[in-house]
């Protein structure tokens, strides 16, 4: 669950959809289904999502797309267990660590191959 979003105050619906690799229609649908998501709207009516909204999207994404919950199950989980966000934050951090460790492993393997080539 790696979401690449720049650190800023507001995100457009396109940025959110791209970060979660979903269609903008799904973002609008989740917005309607989950009361926790409350985007601001500019004069044109464009949705502007805050960091708090992004955190809710992360939780919904995790529950629905990763864990396979129904929307109703995700709603119940959010209302009963608001600390689910902490669990998702930990999972996200661990996944980031895993990626970094895999990069290090590849670097070490490349160095080992170069060393073996030099010895021959």
N, CA, C and O of each residue as an XYZ file, in Angstrom:
480
protein
N       0.833     -1.183      0.000
C       0.000      0.000      0.000
C       0.878      1.247      0.000
O       1.069      1.894      1.029
N       1.389      1.555     -1.140
C       2.236      2.737     -1.247
C       1.477      3.800     -2.017
O       1.083      3.591     -3.165
N       1.277      4.926     -1.383
C       0.533      6.015     -1.989
C       1.458      7.204     -2.145
O       1.960      7.751     -1.163
N       1.678      7.599     -3.391
C       2.576      8.714     -3.670
C       1.776      9.998     -3.821
O       1.213     10.276     -4.880
N       1.737     10.759     -2.768
C       1.099     12.066     -2.797
C       2.066     13.094     -2.241
O       2.705     12.859     -1.216
N       2.176     14.237     -2.914
C       3.050     15.283     -2.367
C       2.476     15.810     -1.062
O       1.282     15.676     -0.793
N       3.328     16.401     -0.272
C       2.894     16.945      1.008
C       2.324     18.344      0.772
O       3.070     19.308      0.603
N       0.990     18.441      0.762
C       0.353     19.735      0.580
C      -0.989     19.762      1.304
O      -1.415     18.753      1.867
N      -1.649     20.904      1.289
C      -2.874     21.078      2.061
C      -4.077     20.435      1.372
O      -4.861     19.742      2.020
N      -4.226     20.657      0.080
C      -5.386     20.136     -0.651
C      -4.957     19.310     -1.852
O      -3.951     19.600     -2.500
N      -5.741     18.276     -2.136
C      -5.497     17.396     -3.266
C      -6.735     17.368     -4.152
O      -7.863     17.343     -3.659
N      -6.518     17.373     -5.458
C      -7.643     17.267     -6.391
C      -8.114     15.812     -6.442
O      -7.412     14.903     -5.998
N      -9.295     15.610     -6.982
C      -9.835     14.254     -7.084
C      -8.953     13.410     -8.009
O      -8.793     12.208     -7.796
N      -8.380     14.050     -9.039
C      -7.486     13.330     -9.942
C      -6.229     12.842     -9.245
O      -5.779     11.720     -9.474
N      -5.661     13.689     -8.392
C      -4.461     13.305     -7.640
C      -4.767     12.140     -6.698
O      -3.975     11.207     -6.572
N      -5.921     12.207     -6.043
C      -6.303     11.145     -5.109
C      -6.523      9.838     -5.858
O      -6.038      8.786     -5.440
N      -7.255      9.907     -6.967
C      -7.525      8.704     -7.755
C      -6.229      8.084     -8.268
O      -6.061      6.865     -8.232
N      -5.322      8.921     -8.741
C      -4.046      8.411     -9.253
C      -3.225      7.764     -8.138
O      -2.622      6.710     -8.340
N      -3.203      8.391     -6.972
C      -2.427      7.854     -5.849
C      -2.938      6.479     -5.424
O      -2.153      5.604     -5.057
N      -4.252      6.297     -5.476
C      -4.842      5.022     -5.056
C      -5.042      4.062     -6.232
O      -5.516      2.940     -6.056
N      -4.674      4.519     -7.431
C      -4.810      3.721     -8.647
C      -6.250      3.236     -8.844
O      -6.503      2.059     -9.101
N      -7.175      4.178     -8.715
C      -8.594      3.899     -8.927
C      -9.175      5.011     -9.806
O      -8.522      6.027    -10.043
N     -10.388      4.813    -10.280
C     -11.063      5.836    -11.073
C     -11.601      6.939    -10.172
O     -11.879      6.718     -8.993
N     -11.740      8.124    -10.744
C     -12.303      9.240     -9.979
C     -13.735      8.937     -9.551
O     -14.201      9.426     -8.522
N     -14.430      8.124    -10.354
C     -15.817      7.784     -9.990
C     -15.856      7.003     -8.679
O     -16.798      7.156     -7.902
N     -14.853      6.171     -8.423
C     -14.808      5.433     -7.163
C     -14.567      6.385     -5.991
O     -15.140      6.207     -4.915
N     -13.728      7.385     -6.198
C     -13.484      8.377     -5.149
C     -14.780      9.108     -4.829
O     -15.113      9.294     -3.659
N     -15.516      9.525     -5.863
C     -16.807     10.199     -5.638
C     -17.786      9.270     -4.929
O     -18.520      9.702     -4.040
N     -17.799      7.995     -5.318
C     -18.703      7.025     -4.701
C     -18.374      6.850     -3.223
O     -19.271      6.883     -2.380
N     -17.095      6.665     -2.904
C     -16.703      6.517     -1.502
C     -17.036      7.777     -0.707
O     -17.423      7.700      0.460
N     -16.885      8.921     -1.338
C     -17.222     10.182     -0.665
C     -18.700     10.195     -0.263
O     -19.056     10.638      0.828
N     -19.539      9.708     -1.153
C     -20.984      9.683     -0.857
C     -21.326      8.629      0.204
O     -22.224      8.829      1.022
N     -20.612      7.526      0.179
C     -20.914      6.406      1.078
C     -20.381      6.602      2.495
O     -20.971      6.098      3.450
N     -19.287      7.319      2.639
C     -18.644      7.455      3.948
C     -18.734      8.900      4.423
O     -18.190      9.810      3.796
N     -19.422      9.093      5.531
C     -19.614     10.433      6.095
C     -18.302     11.055      6.569
O     -18.208     12.275      6.706
N     -17.295     10.230      6.817
C     -16.017     10.723      7.318
C     -15.267     11.561      6.278
O     -14.388     12.348      6.630
N     -15.613     11.390      5.007
C     -14.943     12.120      3.936
C     -15.746     13.382      3.646
O     -16.903     13.325      3.230
N     -15.105     14.508      3.875
C     -15.790     15.797      3.698
C     -14.893     16.758      2.920
O     -14.263     17.632      3.517
N     -14.827     16.607      1.593
C     -13.953     17.510      0.836
C     -14.525     18.927      0.778
O     -15.737     19.139      0.814
N     -13.628     19.856      0.691
C     -14.051     21.235      0.454
C     -14.280     21.356     -1.048
O     -13.781     20.541     -1.823
N     -15.030     22.365     -1.456
C     -15.236     22.596     -2.889
C     -14.881     24.035     -3.203
O     -15.219     24.953     -2.456
N     -14.193     24.218     -4.322
C     -13.842     25.574     -4.726
C     -15.009     26.223     -5.467
O     -16.085     25.630     -5.559
N     -14.813     27.417     -5.989
C     -15.894     28.143     -6.666
C     -16.445     27.393     -7.878
O     -17.620     27.530     -8.218
N     -15.605     26.612     -8.516
C     -16.041     25.825     -9.675
C     -16.758     24.545     -9.266
O     -17.350     23.869    -10.107
N     -16.709     24.210     -7.983
C     -17.326     22.970     -7.502
C     -16.382     21.787     -7.489
O     -16.801     20.661     -7.221
N     -15.102     22.028     -7.777
C     -14.114     20.941     -7.736
C     -13.844     20.528     -6.297
O     -13.728     21.368     -5.404
N     -13.748     19.230     -6.090
C     -13.464     18.708     -4.761
C     -12.000     18.927     -4.400
O     -11.101     18.729     -5.218
N     -11.788     19.335     -3.171
C     -10.436     19.514     -2.646
C     -10.331     18.703     -1.362
O     -10.948     19.040     -0.352
N      -9.549     17.640     -1.410
C      -9.430     16.715     -0.287
C      -8.260     17.113      0.604
O      -7.200     17.508      0.120
N      -8.469     17.002      1.904
C      -7.434     17.321      2.887
C      -6.659     16.057      3.258
O      -7.009     14.950      2.848
N      -5.608     16.248      4.035
C      -4.831     15.106      4.516
C      -5.706     14.172      5.350
O      -5.538     12.954      5.303
N      -6.637     14.743      6.110
C      -7.551     13.924      6.907
C      -8.406     13.041      5.997
O      -8.625     11.867      6.297
N      -8.886     13.602      4.891
C      -9.653     12.811      3.923
C      -8.800     11.689      3.345
O      -9.276     10.569      3.159
N      -7.539     11.998      3.065
C      -6.631     10.990      2.501
C      -6.454      9.836      3.480
O      -6.427      8.673      3.076
N      -6.334     10.152      4.753
C      -6.188      9.103      5.769
C      -7.426      8.206      5.801
O      -7.311      6.990      5.950
N      -8.598      8.803      5.661
C      -9.833      8.009      5.619
C      -9.842      7.143      4.365
O     -10.216      5.972      4.422
N      -9.429      7.716      3.229
C      -9.346      6.928      1.995
C      -8.397      5.753      2.165
O      -8.684      4.652      1.694
N      -7.271      5.972      2.831
C      -6.319      4.877      3.067
C      -6.988      3.748      3.846
O      -6.822      2.571      3.528
N      -7.740      4.129      4.864
C      -8.420      3.125      5.678
C      -9.458      2.373      4.855
O      -9.533      1.146      4.905
N     -10.255      3.115      4.101
C     -11.278      2.478      3.266
C     -10.624      1.567      2.238
O     -11.062      0.434      2.039
N      -9.585      2.058      1.589
C      -8.883      1.267      0.587
C      -8.371     -0.032      1.200
O      -8.542     -1.112      0.635
N      -7.750      0.092      2.352
C      -7.215     -1.091      3.030
C      -8.328     -2.094      3.349
O      -8.198     -3.288      3.080
N      -9.415     -1.592      3.922
C     -10.498     -2.485      4.323
C     -11.190     -3.133      3.128
O     -11.498     -4.324      3.158
N     -11.434     -2.356      2.084
C     -12.202     -2.859      0.940
C     -11.319     -3.601     -0.055
O     -11.641     -4.721     -0.452
N     -10.222     -2.996     -0.456
C      -9.396     -3.573     -1.527
C      -8.408     -4.624     -1.028
O      -8.151     -5.605     -1.726
N      -7.856     -4.435      0.158
C      -6.850     -5.367      0.672
C      -7.504     -6.479      1.495
O      -7.271     -7.664      1.256
N      -8.324     -6.077      2.466
C      -8.956     -7.052      3.356
C     -10.206     -7.694      2.756
O     -10.645     -8.746      3.221
N     -10.787     -7.065      1.718
C     -11.955     -7.654      1.058
C     -13.273     -7.417      1.765
O     -14.233     -8.154      1.540
N     -13.339     -6.406      2.615
C     -14.592     -6.090      3.296
C     -15.599     -5.523      2.310
O     -15.225     -4.934      1.296
N     -16.862     -5.701      2.609
C     -17.905     -5.003      1.863
C     -17.903     -3.553      2.325
O     -17.266     -3.219      3.324
N     -18.610     -2.693      1.605
C     -18.698     -1.303      2.042
C     -19.356     -1.210      3.410
O     -18.939     -0.425      4.261
N     -20.380     -2.015      3.609
C     -21.057     -2.004      4.910
C     -20.106     -2.465      6.014
O     -20.094     -1.896      7.106
N     -19.317     -3.488      5.729
C     -18.337     -3.961      6.703
C     -17.283     -2.916      6.998
O     -16.860     -2.754      8.143
N     -16.855     -2.203      5.959
C     -15.871     -1.134      6.148
C     -16.456     -0.008      6.990
O     -15.770      0.548      7.848
N     -17.720      0.330      6.751
C     -18.382      1.378      7.536
C     -18.448      0.984      9.006
O     -18.165      1.793      9.890
N     -18.828     -0.273      9.259
C     -18.916     -0.747     10.641
C     -17.543     -0.739     11.296
O     -17.400     -0.341     12.452
N     -16.545     -1.176     10.557
C     -15.192     -1.210     11.108
C     -14.699      0.198     11.442
O     -14.057      0.403     12.472
N     -14.993      1.155     10.585
C     -14.594      2.539     10.849
C     -15.296      3.104     12.070
O     -14.685      3.807     12.875
N     -16.583      2.798     12.210
C     -17.331      3.365     13.337
C     -16.979      2.671     14.653
O     -16.944      3.320     15.699
N     -16.722      1.379     14.616
C     -16.415      0.635     15.838
C     -14.960      0.769     16.260
O     -14.641      0.751     17.449
N     -14.086      0.902     15.278
C     -12.659      0.860     15.580
C     -11.924      1.988     14.875
O     -11.269      1.752     13.860
N     -12.017      3.207     15.387
C     -11.322      4.316     14.736
C      -9.800      4.187     14.789
O      -9.104      4.889     14.055
N      -9.276      3.320     15.626
C      -7.822      3.140     15.696
C      -7.312      2.298     14.529
O      -6.116      2.020     14.448
N      -8.195      1.892     13.633
C      -7.804      1.133     12.453
C      -6.772      1.917     11.647
O      -5.915      1.330     10.987
N      -6.859      3.242     11.706
C      -5.918      4.118     11.001
C      -4.492      3.841     11.463
O      -3.576      3.785     10.643
N      -4.297      3.668     12.765
C      -2.962      3.389     13.298
C      -2.418      2.082     12.734
O      -1.243      1.990     12.379
N      -3.282      1.075     12.655
C      -2.876     -0.222     12.109
C      -2.445     -0.067     10.652
O      -1.447     -0.652     10.232
N      -3.187      0.708      9.896
C      -2.872      0.912      8.488
C      -1.585      1.714      8.337
O      -0.785      1.438      7.444
N      -1.381      2.700      9.201
C      -0.132      3.473      9.174
C       1.065      2.565      9.416
O       2.095      2.699      8.756
N       0.932      1.656     10.349
C       2.022      0.719     10.652
C       2.279     -0.185      9.456
O       3.430     -0.421      9.089
N       1.214     -0.691      8.849
C       1.366     -1.560      7.675
C       2.053     -0.801      6.547
O       2.941     -1.340      5.887
N       1.650      0.439      6.324
C       2.254      1.260      5.272
C       3.740      1.473      5.541
O       4.562      1.345      4.633
N       4.085      1.797      6.783
C       5.495      1.990      7.126
C       6.295      0.714      6.930
O       7.417      0.754      6.426
N       5.726     -0.420      7.326
C       6.419     -1.696      7.150
C       6.617     -2.027      5.675
O       7.658     -2.557      5.287
N       5.618     -1.713      4.859
C       5.759     -1.962      3.426
C       6.850     -1.083      2.829
O       7.600     -1.530      1.960
N       6.945      0.157      3.284
C       8.006      1.050      2.811
C       9.376      0.524      3.220
O      10.325      0.580      2.438
N       9.478      0.021      4.430
C      10.737     -0.569      4.910
C      11.093     -1.783      4.059
O      12.254     -1.972      3.695
N      10.099     -2.600      3.746
C      10.328     -3.792      2.921
C      10.898     -3.410      1.555
O      11.832     -4.047      1.067
N      10.332     -2.366      0.942
C      10.822     -1.905     -0.358
C      12.277     -1.462     -0.250
O      13.098     -1.799     -1.103
N      12.595     -0.711      0.794
C      13.974     -0.246      0.980
C      14.927     -1.415      1.201
O      16.043     -1.414      0.680
N      14.497     -2.401      1.964
C      15.340     -3.568      2.200
C      15.560     -4.357      0.909
O      16.653     -4.874      0.676
N      14.527     -4.450      0.073
C      14.678     -5.145     -1.200
C      15.669     -4.414     -2.098
O      16.455     -5.045     -2.804
N      15.632     -3.079     -2.070
C      16.596     -2.295     -2.847
C      18.020     -2.556     -2.355
O      18.940     -2.739     -3.151
N      18.184     -2.569     -1.029
C      19.506     -2.849     -0.466
C      19.999     -4.240     -0.868
O      21.163     -4.419     -1.225
N      19.108     -5.209     -0.805
C      19.468     -6.579     -1.173
C      19.939     -6.640     -2.619
O      20.936     -7.290     -2.931
N      19.206     -5.950     -3.504
C      19.597     -5.939     -4.915
C      20.959     -5.276     -5.090
O      21.780     -5.735     -5.885
N      21.195     -4.207     -4.354
C      22.489     -3.522     -4.431
C      23.615     -4.439     -3.977
O      24.663     -4.500     -4.620
N      23.408     -5.149     -2.880
C      24.420     -6.077     -2.388
C      24.671     -7.203     -3.385
O      25.813     -7.612     -3.597
N      23.601     -7.698     -3.993
C      23.758     -8.766     -4.980
C      24.538     -8.269     -6.190
O      25.382     -8.996     -6.715
N      24.275     -7.053     -6.641
C      25.018     -6.474     -7.766
C      26.475     -6.285     -7.404
O      27.356     -6.557     -8.219
N      26.743     -5.819     -6.181
C      28.127     -5.643     -5.737
C      28.843     -6.986     -5.684
O      30.011     -7.085     -6.059
N      28.156     -8.004     -5.227
C      28.741     -9.343     -5.138
C      29.062     -9.874     -6.534
O      30.104    -10.499     -6.736
N      28.171     -9.628     -7.499
C      28.417    -10.077     -8.853
C      29.635     -9.366     -9.444
O      30.473     -9.990    -10.094
N      29.724     -8.052     -9.210
C      30.885     -7.308     -9.705
C      32.162     -7.806     -9.065
O      33.191     -7.915     -9.732
N      32.108     -8.106     -7.791
C      33.285     -8.617     -7.078
C      33.718     -9.948     -7.667
O      34.909    -10.183     -7.873
N      32.747    -10.824     -7.941
C      33.058    -12.130     -8.516
C      33.643    -11.991     -9.918
O      34.537    -12.749    -10.292
N      33.153    -11.042    -10.687
C      33.673    -10.811    -12.041
C      35.111    -10.306    -11.974
O      35.948    -10.705    -12.783
N      35.399     -9.432    -11.014
C      36.758     -8.899    -10.866
C      37.746     -9.981    -10.456
O      38.914     -9.933    -10.842
N      37.296    -10.942     -9.690
C      38.174    -12.007     -9.209
C      38.506    -12.996    -10.297
O      39.498    -13.718    -10.191
N      37.700    -13.049    -11.341
C      37.937    -14.026    -12.411
C      38.867    -13.535    -13.402
O      39.170    -14.239    -14.366
